Amino acid sequence: MSNDLLKNIQIPADLRKLTSEELPQLAQELREFIIDVVSTKEGHLGASLGVVELTIALHYLFDTPNDLLVWDVGHQAYGHKILTGRKDVFHTNRQFDGISGFPKRSESEYDTFGVGHSSTAISAALGMAIASKLQGIEKHHIAVIGDASIASGMAFEALNHAGDTNANLLVILNDNAIGIDPSVGALNDYLTKIKSPRLEVEQHNIFEALNFDYSGPIDGHNFDELLSELNRLKSIQGPKFLHVITTKGKGLRQAEQDQVKYHAPGKFDKVSGDVLPKEESKYTKFQDVFGKTIVELAQLNEKIVGITPAMLTGSSLKFMLEAFPNRTFDVGIAEQHAVTLAAGMATQGLIPFCNIYSTFLQRAYDQIIHDVALQNLPVIFCLDRAGLVGEDGATHHGVFDLTYLSCIPNLIVFAPRNEIELRNMMFTAQQGLEHPIAIRYPRGKGKLEQWQLPFENIEIGKGICLKEGIKLAVLSIGTIADNVSEAINQLENKEVIAHYDLRFVKPLDKQLLENIFKKFDTIITVEDGTIKGGFGSTVLEYASEVNYQGKIKLLGVPDEFVHHGTIQQLQEVCGIDVNSIKKTIQKLL
C-alpha cells in the first residue's frame, strides 16, 4: 500500500483538503505508519489503532487547534500526533529528548491539555468551554474518553457539573470494553446493555439523565456514520454525548485478539504481528515477586485480600485472581475508592494488600491520610513502579512517594533493597502490624535468581550495614543500593567506604544513625526519589536534631519534573547512576 495521502499531510489543514471518499485510504495508511514505528520503537499500540477513524474525523470536521480537542490519558493519541505536525519526528516517541508518549502542552498547540493519568479530559474540556463562554468566544470543546476512564469518580464529577451548564462541550465515549485490562463494574455492564439492540434502555439513559444530549452508539470505524453524526452535533447547543463503539487494536489481527498484551506490546513483527521474544532472563520482575508472594501468603492466611484500581496485569495481582477470585478486587480506575475500600475491610479484620502504582497513589492522598492513617488502620500499600520508570516520563515516575508519605503520622514507609526483602516485608506485614505500611518497589526486574526462600520477619524501623568502612558512609534506601554497591566496588580505596541500607524512611533507625554520626564526618544519602523532603531530608532533620557537625551530601531526583528516556539515561540526568555516585564519593574523599 502506498503512503500517497499521508505523505502530503503535515497538519490538519492539509487533511481537510481531502474528499471524504479518500479518508478510508488515509486511515489505512495511518494505521500502517503507527504499526511500522511502534513495532521497532515500542510504545502504546492498541489504543491508537482503535481510534484512527475517529481521530481523522475529528480533525477533518473541527477547526483544530482553534477548536479544542482533549484526549483522556493519551494512550490513544499517536494518530493525533502524526496528523498534527509530528509525523517526521514520530520515530523519537518516548525516547530521550524525543516527543512524549502523551499529549503535552509544551510540545504542540494541538495538545490542548497535558494528560497521562486517566479521567481528567471532561473536567479540562469543561473548564475550557466555560472560559470560552465567559470571554464570548465561539468554539467547540471535545473530550475523548474511554469506557474504563469514564467509570472513574473524577469523570462522574465532571459529567455531573457539565450537565448543569450550557457549555459547548462534546464528550465522546470511545467504548472498546477495555482499558489496559478489561473494563469492570456496573457502568461497564450498562454500556454493554446499551450496545445491544434487543434491550430498550432509551427511557433510562444515564447520560440523558445527567442532561446530556445523547446519541449513539455508532460504529467508530465507519466514516459515513462518524462524519454525519459529528456534523449534526456541531450545530447543537449545550453538553452533548456521543457513544462510539471501536475495537482496540483495529487493523492488526493479534492486537484485536489479545488486547491486554497489545496495549503496549514491546517490539513486534509488523507483518505477522507476532511479539518478538524478549531475551530470556533468569531474573524476575518485582511485580511478579509481589504477585507470586501474595498467593503464597493468601494460601496460609485466609484473611488476606488483594485490591487494585484497574491494574490486575500490571501489578501481577492476576495470579491472586486466578487462585482466589473471591478475595481479589479490581475496582476499576478508582484509586480513592480502592484506598477507602481497603480501610473499610481493615476495620473488619481483613488484611488488605492495596496495590497501586506509586504515581497513581497520588490521586488518593486524602484517603491515605484521612481514612487510613488517621484511624491507624493496618492497610498494606504495595507501591509498584516507584522511582524513575523510564519512557512513560513525567506523568508516570514514582519519585514523590517517599516525600508525600513520610510526613503522614502512623504510616510505616519501607523500601526493599531486593526481591527477598519485598517478600519478607509482605510476610511480616500480614502477621499483623499496629500501623499501616507503604512498601515501595521499582518497575522491572530484580537481580536475584533465588528469591523464593523461606520467609523471615523484618524488624520494623531497623536498617542494616551492608559494608564496613572508616572514612565515609553512604546511606541508601531501596534498590538504588545496587548502584551504590557497584560504585563503591569500582573505587581503588573502597575499604574506607561504608554502606548502610536504612530500609525504613519511617520510622527512621535513629540508633543506627547516631552510631554513623559518631563514626563518620562525611555522609552521602542516595535515593531514587525527589531530594526535596525525601529520605535524605529526613536524615538531615535528625542530624540537625542531634547537632551532628559533619557534612551530609544528598543525591536523588532534583527539584524539577524529569522527562522520558531509559532509566539509565534518567539516572545519569539525576546523578544517581553508578558513575555519578562514584564521582561524588571521590570528590568528598
Wavefront OBJ file of the C-alpha trace (Angstrom):
o trace
v 0.000 0.000 0.000
v 1.441 3.362 -0.909
v 1.815 6.220 1.527
v 0.318 8.634 -1.021
v -2.129 10.592 1.118
v -0.311 10.635 4.462
v 2.941 11.930 2.973
v 1.203 15.162 1.975
v -0.316 15.783 5.410
v 1.708 17.747 7.935
v -1.158 19.451 9.781
v -4.975 19.081 9.891
v -5.436 21.923 7.379
v -3.840 19.565 4.789
v -6.197 16.772 5.845
v -9.241 18.992 5.195
v -8.276 19.249 1.513
v -9.137 15.555 1.017
v -12.577 14.334 -0.070
v -14.490 12.212 2.418
v -14.113 9.277 -0.008
v -10.326 9.400 0.460
v -10.474 9.105 4.258
v -10.637 5.269 4.439
v -7.391 5.067 2.465
v -5.802 7.632 4.776
v -6.956 5.554 7.760
v -5.200 2.513 6.357
v -2.003 4.473 5.710
v -2.102 5.976 9.213
v -2.536 2.533 10.797
v 0.382 1.181 8.796
v 2.528 4.143 9.818
v 1.755 3.621 13.529
v 2.389 -0.145 13.286
v 5.605 0.475 11.359
v 7.100 2.782 14.000
v 5.760 1.148 17.175
v 6.883 -2.323 16.032
v 10.531 -1.248 16.293
v 10.454 1.694 18.721
v 7.876 0.291 21.194
v 5.035 2.211 22.842
v 1.261 2.035 23.263
v -0.281 0.325 20.271
v -3.831 -0.982 20.661
v -5.459 2.233 21.866
v -4.142 4.349 18.975
v -5.094 1.744 16.350
v -8.643 1.716 17.705
v -9.292 5.438 17.198
v -7.743 6.019 13.763
v -11.058 6.822 12.028
v -12.283 8.887 14.981
v -9.023 10.883 15.056
v -9.201 11.621 11.332
v -12.906 12.541 11.514
v -12.371 14.965 14.405
v -9.503 16.823 12.757
v -11.352 16.738 9.402
v -14.585 18.303 10.687
v -13.414 20.535 13.531
v -11.169 23.542 13.180
v -8.282 22.340 15.363
v -6.279 23.894 17.017
v -8.895 26.672 17.270
v -11.486 24.104 18.329
v -10.080 22.404 21.415
v -9.616 18.631 21.479
v -8.662 16.860 24.740
v -7.617 13.191 24.765
v -8.106 11.354 28.038
v -4.936 9.575 29.288
v -3.365 9.932 25.841
v -2.512 6.277 25.137
v -4.699 6.716 22.051
v -3.182 9.944 20.742
v -0.484 8.634 18.367
v -2.634 9.224 15.264
v -3.384 12.716 16.584
v 0.338 13.442 16.977
v 1.146 12.202 13.468
v -1.576 14.374 11.896
v -0.586 17.488 13.878
v 2.939 18.238 12.702
v 4.902 15.435 14.390
v 4.932 12.757 11.694
v 8.608 13.310 10.828
v 9.719 13.066 14.487
v 7.264 10.346 15.499
v 10.104 7.783 15.488
v 11.529 9.641 18.542
v 8.324 8.950 20.520
v 9.080 8.186 24.211
v 12.823 8.410 23.624
v 15.258 10.688 25.458
v 14.913 14.227 24.030
v 12.217 12.932 21.650
v 8.475 13.606 21.681
v 6.386 12.484 24.641
v 4.226 9.362 24.555
v 1.336 11.501 25.816
v -0.188 14.840 24.750
v 1.878 17.678 26.197
v 1.088 21.389 26.004
v 4.697 22.465 25.580
v 5.061 20.159 22.568
v 2.283 21.375 20.282
v -0.574 23.872 20.124
v -2.758 20.902 19.124
v -2.096 19.298 22.527
v -4.565 21.386 24.491
v -4.008 19.648 27.823
v -1.253 17.517 29.317
v -2.534 14.068 30.227
v -1.149 10.741 31.410
v -3.447 9.762 34.270
v -6.997 8.869 33.305
v -10.355 10.582 33.676
v -9.250 14.229 33.528
v -10.424 15.113 29.999
v -14.052 16.018 30.725
v -13.081 18.358 33.601
v -10.404 20.047 31.483
v -12.616 20.433 28.394
v -15.474 21.762 30.529
v -13.080 24.312 32.052
v -12.105 25.393 28.545
v -15.744 25.579 27.419
v -16.727 27.744 30.385
v -13.718 30.005 29.739
v -14.759 30.444 26.088
v -18.296 31.336 27.159
v -17.152 33.889 29.723
v -14.941 35.532 27.108
v -17.622 35.483 24.404
v -15.579 33.200 22.123
v -17.338 30.730 19.813
v -15.523 27.430 19.528
v -16.001 23.693 20.073
v -14.575 21.745 23.025
v -14.275 17.979 22.652
v -13.207 15.393 25.241
v -12.461 11.856 24.049
v -12.642 9.400 26.954
v -12.577 5.596 27.170
v -15.117 3.321 28.820
v -12.627 2.349 31.570
v -11.841 6.018 32.316
v -15.422 7.266 32.370
v -16.225 4.980 35.301
v -13.758 6.912 37.465
v -15.055 9.277 40.136
v -13.468 12.362 38.597
v -15.180 11.761 35.234
v -18.536 11.443 37.008
v -17.907 14.655 38.946
v -17.273 16.436 35.644
v -20.356 14.937 33.939
v -22.461 15.952 36.921
v -21.237 19.559 36.694
v -21.316 19.770 32.888
v -24.957 18.624 32.751
v -25.866 21.645 34.837
v -24.240 24.141 32.423
v -24.971 25.330 28.895
v -21.302 24.902 27.919
v -20.455 23.987 24.345
v -18.981 20.612 25.297
v -18.936 17.368 23.330
v -17.966 14.251 25.277
v -17.080 11.311 23.042
v -17.122 7.922 24.730
v -14.628 5.687 22.928
v -16.140 2.380 24.000
v -13.981 -0.667 23.312
v -14.812 -2.558 26.548
v -11.175 -2.466 27.692
v -8.771 -0.099 29.403
v -5.435 -1.807 29.973
v -7.276 -4.808 31.408
v -10.935 -5.488 30.536
v -13.271 -2.842 31.971
v -15.169 -3.752 35.127
v -18.157 -2.558 37.150
v -21.843 -1.797 36.883
v -21.337 1.082 34.422
v -19.478 -1.283 32.105
v -22.431 -3.717 32.328
v -24.748 -0.817 31.479
v -22.683 0.202 28.424
v -22.842 -3.414 27.242
v -26.652 -3.273 27.520
v -26.906 -0.008 25.542
v -24.952 -1.669 22.731
v -27.475 -4.491 22.499
v -30.298 -3.627 20.062
v -32.552 -6.097 21.865
v -32.689 -4.099 25.082
v -34.783 -0.980 25.382
v -32.707 1.328 27.579
v -33.730 4.563 25.886
v -36.014 5.730 28.664
v -33.381 5.047 31.329
v -30.326 6.521 29.639
v -27.910 7.555 32.388
v -26.265 10.266 30.253
v -29.597 11.823 29.289
v -30.491 11.773 32.978
v -27.376 13.949 33.511
v -28.786 16.477 30.963
v -26.566 15.494 28.041
v -27.871 15.275 24.502
v -27.022 11.573 23.998
v -26.526 9.978 20.594
v -25.228 6.602 19.530
v -23.950 4.058 19.847
v -22.380 4.378 16.390
v -19.648 2.398 14.627
v -16.344 4.192 15.254
v -14.762 2.615 12.173
v -17.437 3.818 9.737
v -16.627 7.237 8.273
v -20.177 7.828 6.963
v -21.658 7.391 10.438
v -18.889 9.354 12.172
v -18.952 12.333 9.808
v -22.726 12.672 9.675
v -23.156 12.406 13.467
v -20.262 14.766 14.291
v -21.583 17.247 11.717
v -25.044 17.130 13.276
v -23.626 17.614 16.797
v -21.689 20.719 15.716
v -24.957 22.645 15.470
v -26.452 21.502 18.808
v -26.119 23.793 21.832
v -25.096 22.721 25.331
v -23.497 19.491 26.593
v -23.558 16.606 24.126
v -22.545 12.961 24.466
v -21.590 10.710 21.549
v -21.194 6.995 22.194
v -18.751 5.443 19.709
v -18.004 1.709 19.514
v -14.439 0.831 18.474
v -12.165 -2.187 18.506
v -8.917 -1.759 20.407
v -6.024 -2.863 18.186
v -8.101 -2.496 14.997
v -6.161 -3.383 11.861
v -3.656 -5.784 13.439
v -5.181 -9.224 13.943
v -3.201 -10.166 17.057
v -3.812 -6.774 18.653
v -7.559 -7.250 18.200
v -7.427 -10.777 19.624
v -5.109 -10.156 22.605
v -5.945 -6.610 23.633
v -4.209 -6.797 27.021
v -0.876 -7.904 25.549
v -1.001 -5.437 22.656
v -1.812 -2.395 24.827
v 1.976 -1.865 24.906
v 3.476 -4.988 23.329
v 7.152 -4.031 23.092
v 8.846 -4.837 19.772
v 6.846 -6.952 17.310
v 6.964 -8.152 13.706
v 4.911 -5.601 11.760
v 3.965 -8.106 9.058
v 2.914 -11.100 11.127
v 2.053 -9.042 14.206
v 3.887 -11.504 16.458
v 5.563 -10.005 19.527
v 9.303 -10.604 19.259
v 10.661 -12.826 22.018
v 12.472 -10.860 24.689
v 15.807 -12.265 25.829
v 15.105 -14.972 28.376
v 16.011 -13.595 31.772
v 16.910 -15.546 34.867
v 15.619 -12.614 36.897
v 12.056 -11.830 37.947
v 10.050 -8.620 37.728
v 9.317 -7.069 41.111
v 5.605 -7.069 40.219
v 5.769 -10.864 39.801
v 7.615 -11.259 43.104
v 4.681 -9.402 44.675
v 2.086 -11.359 42.671
v 3.501 -14.807 43.480
v 4.228 -13.961 47.119
v 0.708 -12.708 47.864
v -0.681 -16.013 46.534
v 1.678 -17.954 48.820
v 0.655 -15.827 51.787
v -3.061 -15.993 50.928
v -2.846 -19.801 50.989
v -1.570 -19.566 54.582
v -3.789 -16.690 55.742
v -7.439 -16.630 54.708
v -7.890 -13.012 55.837
v -5.669 -11.656 53.063
v -7.407 -9.839 50.198
v -5.909 -8.106 47.144
v -7.165 -4.790 45.731
v -6.085 -2.944 42.581
v -7.510 0.004 40.613
v -7.622 -1.464 37.076
v -4.062 -2.852 37.138
v -4.545 -6.626 37.520
v -1.923 -7.410 34.880
v 0.438 -4.518 35.593
v 0.564 -5.271 39.322
v 0.549 -9.070 38.779
v -2.463 -9.383 41.066
v -3.801 -11.547 38.211
v -2.080 -14.507 39.935
v -4.240 -13.913 43.012
v -7.330 -13.550 40.814
v -6.638 -16.996 39.318
v -6.057 -18.614 42.722
v -8.579 -16.693 44.846
v -11.151 -14.921 42.642
v -13.412 -14.135 45.624
v -10.602 -12.409 47.504
v -9.295 -10.287 44.606
v -10.890 -6.937 43.778
v -10.308 -4.898 40.627
v -12.273 -1.726 41.394
v -11.676 -0.001 38.043
v -9.854 3.326 37.675
v -10.781 4.483 41.165
v -7.741 4.953 43.381
v -9.600 6.916 46.060
v -12.217 4.205 46.333
v -9.543 1.472 46.393
v -7.852 3.034 49.442
v -11.037 3.631 51.454
v -12.396 0.198 50.476
v -9.199 -1.274 51.939
v -9.714 0.825 55.078
v -13.264 -0.481 55.447
v -12.059 -4.061 55.074
v -9.328 -3.483 57.666
v -11.904 -2.331 60.248
v -13.496 -5.781 59.974
v -10.334 -7.776 60.482
v -9.363 -8.493 56.863
v -5.754 -7.920 55.771
v -5.927 -5.818 52.607
v -2.949 -5.603 50.256
v -3.794 -2.496 48.243
v -1.546 -2.485 45.161
v -1.373 0.871 43.380
v 1.367 2.312 41.178
v 3.273 4.999 43.069
v 2.251 7.709 40.575
v -1.442 6.725 40.847
v -1.466 6.661 44.655
v -1.008 10.447 44.439
v -4.653 10.514 43.359
v -5.767 9.078 46.712
v -3.694 11.234 49.037
v -6.553 12.452 51.210
v -7.812 8.896 51.631
v -4.394 7.677 52.841
v -4.319 10.471 55.432
v -7.955 10.691 56.452
v -9.335 7.177 56.047
v -6.277 5.019 56.766
v -3.547 6.780 58.768
v -5.743 8.964 60.989
v -7.649 5.854 62.085
v -4.407 3.858 62.240
v -5.843 1.016 60.138
v -3.268 -1.636 59.169
v -3.721 -1.426 55.381
v -0.711 -2.764 53.445
v 0.028 -0.494 50.481
v 2.233 -2.035 47.793
v 3.539 0.741 45.550
v 4.657 -0.656 42.218
v 6.616 1.466 39.690
v 8.297 3.539 42.413
v 11.244 5.729 41.393
v 12.064 6.557 37.764
v 10.010 4.443 35.341
v 11.654 5.374 32.036
v 9.873 6.029 28.756
v 6.430 6.936 30.142
v 8.033 10.063 31.557
v 6.946 12.783 33.940
v 3.324 11.693 34.378
v 4.363 8.200 35.469
v 7.573 8.495 37.520
v 7.023 7.356 41.104
v 9.506 9.826 42.564
v 7.333 11.669 45.102
v 6.151 8.792 47.315
v 8.943 8.853 49.927
v 8.291 12.569 50.379
v 4.494 12.609 50.404
v 4.198 9.521 52.611
v 6.880 10.139 55.212
v 5.135 13.255 56.560
v 1.983 11.272 57.478
v 1.693 10.178 61.132
v 1.186 6.440 61.878
v 2.416 5.336 58.432
v 5.409 2.994 58.099
v 7.417 3.672 54.908
v 9.636 0.822 53.689
v 11.687 0.282 50.519
v 13.091 -3.218 49.923
v 16.634 -3.452 48.580
v 15.834 -6.650 46.656
v 13.216 -9.327 45.978
v 13.827 -11.224 49.239
v 13.247 -8.087 51.301
v 9.976 -7.432 49.436
v 8.801 -10.977 50.211
v 9.825 -10.807 53.832
v 8.156 -7.438 54.389
v 4.902 -8.747 52.882
v 5.185 -11.766 55.192
v 5.899 -9.558 58.224
v 3.047 -7.149 57.446
v 0.336 -9.819 57.142
v 1.202 -11.226 60.551
v -0.290 -8.067 61.980
v 1.127 -4.561 62.300
v -0.048 -1.819 64.634
v 0.131 0.714 61.800
v -0.487 0.969 58.053
v 2.581 0.403 55.867
v 3.682 1.504 52.403
v 6.119 -0.842 50.635
v 7.554 0.788 47.509
v 9.445 -1.059 44.783
v 10.531 -0.294 41.214
v 9.378 -1.229 37.765
v 11.319 -4.012 36.072
v 13.421 -6.949 37.163
v 15.399 -7.599 40.300
v 18.901 -9.090 40.370
v 18.489 -12.332 42.318
v 17.917 -15.750 40.787
v 16.998 -17.411 44.069
v 14.425 -15.240 45.819
v 11.754 -17.756 46.797
v 13.395 -18.552 50.122
v 11.687 -19.403 53.429
v 10.023 -16.319 54.934
v 11.744 -14.337 57.679
v 10.484 -11.500 59.843
v 11.834 -7.977 59.348
v 12.131 -5.808 62.427
v 10.219 -2.568 61.812
v 12.416 0.539 61.770
v 15.759 -1.273 61.597
v 18.407 -0.515 58.971
v 21.449 -2.672 58.220
v 25.153 -2.256 57.451
v 25.992 -3.710 54.036
v 29.700 -2.816 54.169
v 32.007 -1.525 56.904
v 34.314 1.458 56.359
v 36.193 4.175 58.238
v 36.196 7.422 56.246
v 32.872 7.993 54.532
v 29.392 6.446 54.861
v 26.846 6.089 52.058
v 23.231 5.691 53.188
v 20.743 4.345 50.644
v 17.093 3.366 50.574
v 15.597 0.690 48.296
v 17.010 -0.866 45.138
v 19.284 2.108 44.345
v 21.616 0.292 46.780
v 22.752 -1.736 43.736
v 24.174 1.401 42.099
v 25.885 2.387 45.348
v 27.486 -1.065 45.855
v 28.672 -1.094 42.252
v 30.114 2.437 42.563
v 31.988 1.550 45.770
v 33.337 -1.649 44.209
v 34.871 0.301 41.352
v 36.894 2.537 43.681
v 40.548 1.785 44.444
v 40.197 2.746 48.102
v 36.856 1.001 48.590
v 37.822 -0.372 52.016
v 37.435 3.094 53.609
v 33.810 3.496 52.461
v 30.884 2.144 54.480
v 27.436 1.427 53.013
v 24.199 1.285 55.015
v 20.711 0.338 53.835
v 18.274 2.240 56.079
v 15.288 0.271 54.667
v 12.766 2.488 56.519
v 12.279 6.197 55.896
v 9.725 5.962 58.707
v 10.296 5.053 61.449
v 13.932 6.061 60.992
v 16.571 3.859 62.638
v 17.820 6.596 64.977
v 20.137 4.289 66.913
v 21.934 3.234 63.714
v 22.092 6.875 62.566
v 23.635 8.007 65.861
v 26.336 5.337 65.507
v 27.001 6.536 61.944
v 27.127 10.189 63.075
v 29.698 9.288 65.772
v 31.903 7.360 63.374
v 31.856 9.453 60.170
v 32.224 13.154 59.445
v 31.176 12.755 55.801
v 27.896 11.111 54.756
v 26.169 10.718 51.372
v 22.479 9.782 51.086
v 21.166 8.235 47.847
v 17.538 7.754 46.789
v 15.590 7.346 43.533
v 13.013 9.849 44.719
v 12.853 13.609 44.909
v 15.559 15.191 47.082
v 13.109 17.774 48.435
v 11.547 16.302 51.555
v 12.679 12.756 50.836
v 14.925 10.201 52.544
v 17.999 12.465 52.622
v 15.935 15.317 54.056
v 14.725 13.023 56.834
v 18.332 12.107 57.676
v 19.272 15.823 57.636
v 16.421 16.670 60.004
v 17.601 14.094 62.504
v 21.237 15.186 62.110
v 20.143 18.715 62.967
v 18.164 17.444 65.962
v 21.222 15.725 67.467
v 23.541 18.557 66.381
v 25.687 16.462 64.009
v 28.619 18.626 62.870
v 29.753 16.663 59.798
v 28.970 17.080 56.101
v 25.917 15.420 54.532
v 25.558 15.339 50.738
v 22.145 14.421 49.266
v 21.797 12.567 45.950
v 18.414 11.977 44.328
v 15.932 13.350 41.826
v 16.318 17.160 41.528
v 13.517 19.646 42.160
v 12.143 19.551 38.616
v 9.971 17.258 36.521
v 12.120 14.594 34.866
v 11.030 13.759 31.318
v 11.237 10.492 29.393
v 14.160 8.274 28.433
v 15.635 4.978 29.547
v 16.048 4.523 33.292
v 19.834 4.548 32.792
v 19.679 7.888 30.921
v 17.423 9.416 33.554
v 19.597 8.208 36.428
v 22.527 9.957 34.701
v 20.467 13.168 34.428
v 19.737 12.933 38.177
v 23.299 11.988 39.144
v 22.331 8.664 40.746
v 23.853 6.286 38.189
v 26.939 4.226 39.161
v 29.394 6.650 37.573
v 27.907 9.788 39.156
v 27.809 8.183 42.614
v 31.450 7.111 42.189
v 32.489 10.667 41.240
v 30.621 12.152 44.218
v 32.368 9.746 46.616
v 35.797 10.529 45.114
v 35.157 14.260 45.371
v 34.154 14.044 49.046
v 37.090 11.808 49.954
l 1 2 3 4 5 6 7 8 9 10 11 12 13 14 15 16 17 18 19 20 21 22 23 24 25 26 27 28 29 30 31 32 33 34 35 36 37 38 39 40 41 42 43 44 45 46 47 48 49 50 51 52 53 54 55 56 57 58 59 60 61 62 63 64 65 66 67 68 69 70 71 72 73 74 75 76 77 78 79 80 81 82 83 84 85 86 87 88 89 90 91 92 93 94 95 96 97 98 99 100 101 102 103 104 105 106 107 108 109 110 111 112 113 114 115 116 117 118 119 120 121 122 123 124 125 126 127 128 129 130 131 132 133 134 135 136 137 138 139 140 141 142 143 144 145 146 147 148 149 150 151 152 153 154 155 156 157 158 159 160 161 162 163 164 165 166 167 168 169 170 171 172 173 174 175 176 177 178 179 180 181 182 183 184 185 186 187 188 189 190 191 192 193 194 195 196 197 198 199 200 201 202 203 204 205 206 207 208 209 210 211 212 213 214 215 216 217 218 219 220 221 222 223 224 225 226 227 228 229 230 231 232 233 234 235 236 237 238 239 240 241 242 243 244 245 246 247 248 249 250 251 252 253 254 255 256 257 258 259 260 261 262 263 264 265 266 267 268 269 270 271 272 273 274 275 276 277 278 279 280 281 282 283 284 285 286 287 288 289 290 291 292 293 294 295 296 297 298 299 300 301 302 303 304 305 306 307 308 309 310 311 312 313 314 315 316 317 318 319 320 321 322 323 324 325 326 327 328 329 330 331 332 333 334 335 336 337 338 339 340 341 342 343 344 345 346 347 348 349 350 351 352 353 354 355 356 357 358 359 360 361 362 363 364 365 366 367 368 369 370 371 372 373 374 375 376 377 378 379 380 381 382 383 384 385 386 387 388 389 390 391 392 393 394 395 396 397 398 399 400 401 402 403 404 405 406 407 408 409 410 411 412 413 414 415 416 417 418 419 420 421 422 423 424 425 426 427 428 429 430 431 432 433 434 435 436 437 438 439 440 441 442 443 444 445 446 447 448 449 450 451 452 453 454 455 456 457 458 459 460 461 462 463 464 465 466 467 468 469 470 471 472 473 474 475 476 477 478 479 480 481 482 483 484 485 486 487 488 489 490 491 492 493 494 495 496 497 498 499 500 501 502 503 504 505 506 507 508 509 510 511 512 513 514 515 516 517 518 519 520 521 522 523 524 525 526 527 528 529 530 531 532 533 534 535 536 537 538 539 540 541 542 543 544 545 546 547 548 549 550 551 552 553 554 555 556 557 558 559 560 561 562 563 564 565 566 567 568 569 570 571 572 573 574 575 576 577 578 579 580 581 582 583 584 585 586 587 588 589
